[in-house]
Amino acid sequence: MFAMITLIGQVCAVIGVVLYEKFLKETEVRSVLFWNVILAIVGAGLSYCFAMRWNLEIGISDIFFLVFTDVVFGAIAVSFGVLPIMALFAKITPKRIEGTMFAFLTGTSNFDQGVLQPMMGAWVNSQFVGVNKNDQ
C-alpha cells in the first residue's frame, strides 16, 4: 500500500510540473506563490476535516480521503511552491555558479524540512498543547 501511495504522489508531482510549465511558467512568481498558499490553506482545512472524521459523515473512505488530501494535493502544492522559486533563482543567479546556488537551495530546504520544522512542531506541542516525548 505504501508503494502505491508513493507512486500516486510521484505521478501527481509530475502533473504539477506539467501544469506549471504549461500554464504558470510566464506568470509572476508572487502570484504563483499566492495561489500556492491558498492551496496550502485548503489542504490544511481538508486535513482538519480528516482529523474530525467528517469524511466518513459524507461517505468518503479514510484511504481515499487521505490519498487525495495528503498525496495528490500535497504533491501539486509542492510543485507550485518549489518550481517558481527555483525558476526565479535560475534567472537571477550569475553564470557559472548555478550548481552552487542549487546546492544551497536544496540544502536549505532539507535543513528546514528535516530539522527546523520537526523542532518547531515539538516546541509548539510542548509549550501550547502540553504534549511532550514522555507522554504515552
C-alpha positions in Angstrom: 0.0 0.0 0.0 2.8 2.4 0.9 4.4 1.8 -2.6 1.1 2.7 -4.3 0.7 5.9 -2.3 4.3 6.9 -3.1 3.6 6.1 -6.8 0.5 8.2 -6.8 2.4 11.1 -5.1 5.1 10.9 -7.8 2.6 10.9 -10.6 0.9 13.9 -9.1 4.2 15.7 -8.7 4.8 15.2 -12.5 1.3 16.5 -13.1 2.1 19.6 -11.0 5.3 20.2 -13.0 3.4 19.9 -16.3 0.7 22.2 -15.1 3.3 24.7 -14.0 5.2 24.5 -17.3 2.0 24.8 -19.4 0.0 27.4 -17.6 2.1 29.2 -15.0 5.7 29.5 -16.4 5.2 33.1 -17.5 3.1 34.1 -14.5 4.7 36.4 -11.9 6.3 34.4 -9.1 4.4 36.2 -6.4 1.1 35.3 -8.0 2.0 31.6 -8.2 3.2 31.6 -4.6 0.0 33.4 -3.5 -2.1 30.6 -5.1 0.3 28.0 -3.5 -0.5 29.5 -0.1 -4.2 29.3 -0.9 -3.7 25.6 -1.9 -1.9 25.0 1.4 -4.8 26.6 3.4 -7.3 24.5 1.6 -5.1 21.4 2.2 -4.9 22.2 5.9 -8.7 22.6 6.1 -9.1 19.2 4.5 -6.6 17.7 7.0 -8.8 19.2 9.8 -11.8 17.6 8.2 -10.0 14.3 8.2 -9.0 14.7 11.9 -12.6 15.4 12.8 -13.7 12.4 10.7 -16.1 14.5 8.6 -15.1 12.5 5.6 -17.0 9.4 7.0 -20.1 11.5 7.5 -20.3 12.3 3.8 -19.4 8.8 2.8 -15.7 9.1 1.7 -13.4 6.4 2.9 -10.4 7.2 5.0 -7.8 5.9 2.5 -9.4 7.7 -0.5 -9.6 11.0 1.5 -6.1 10.6 2.8 -4.6 9.9 -0.6 -6.5 12.8 -2.2 -5.8 15.4 0.5 -2.3 14.4 1.6 -0.7 12.8 -1.5 -2.4 14.4 -4.5 -3.0 17.9 -3.0 0.4 17.9 -1.3 2.4 16.9 -4.4 0.8 19.5 -6.6 1.2 22.2 -4.0 4.9 21.4 -3.6 5.4 21.7 -7.3 3.7 25.1 -7.3 5.9 26.2 -4.3 9.3 24.9 -5.4 9.3 25.5 -9.2 8.7 29.2 -9.1 11.4 29.8 -6.5 13.9 27.6 -8.5 13.0 29.4 -11.7 13.4 32.8 -10.1 16.8 31.8 -8.7 17.8 30.4 -12.1 17.1 33.8 -13.7 19.0 35.9 -11.1 21.9 33.6 -10.4 25.2 34.7 -12.1 26.7 32.4 -14.7 29.0 29.6 -13.6 27.6 29.3 -10.0 24.2 27.7 -10.8 25.2 24.4 -9.3 26.4 26.1 -6.1 23.1 28.0 -5.8 21.1 24.9 -6.5 23.0 23.0 -3.8 22.5 25.9 -1.4 18.7 26.0 -2.0 18.4 22.2 -1.7 20.5 22.1 1.5 18.5 25.0 3.0 15.2 23.3 2.1 16.4 19.9 3.5 17.5 21.7 6.7 14.2 23.4 7.0 12.1 20.2 6.4 14.4 17.8 8.3 15.4 19.9 11.3 13.6 23.2 11.8 10.0 22.0 11.1 10.2 19.0 13.5 11.8 21.1 16.2 9.2 23.8 15.9 6.4 21.2 15.9 7.8 19.6 19.0 8.2 23.0 20.7 4.6 24.1 19.8 3.3 20.7 21.1 5.3 21.1 24.3 4.5 24.8 25.0 1.0 25.2 23.8 -0.6 21.7 23.6 1.0 20.2 26.6 2.3 17.1 24.8 5.9 16.0 25.1 8.1 13.0 24.3 7.3 11.4 27.7 3.6 11.3 27.2 2.0 8.0 26.3 
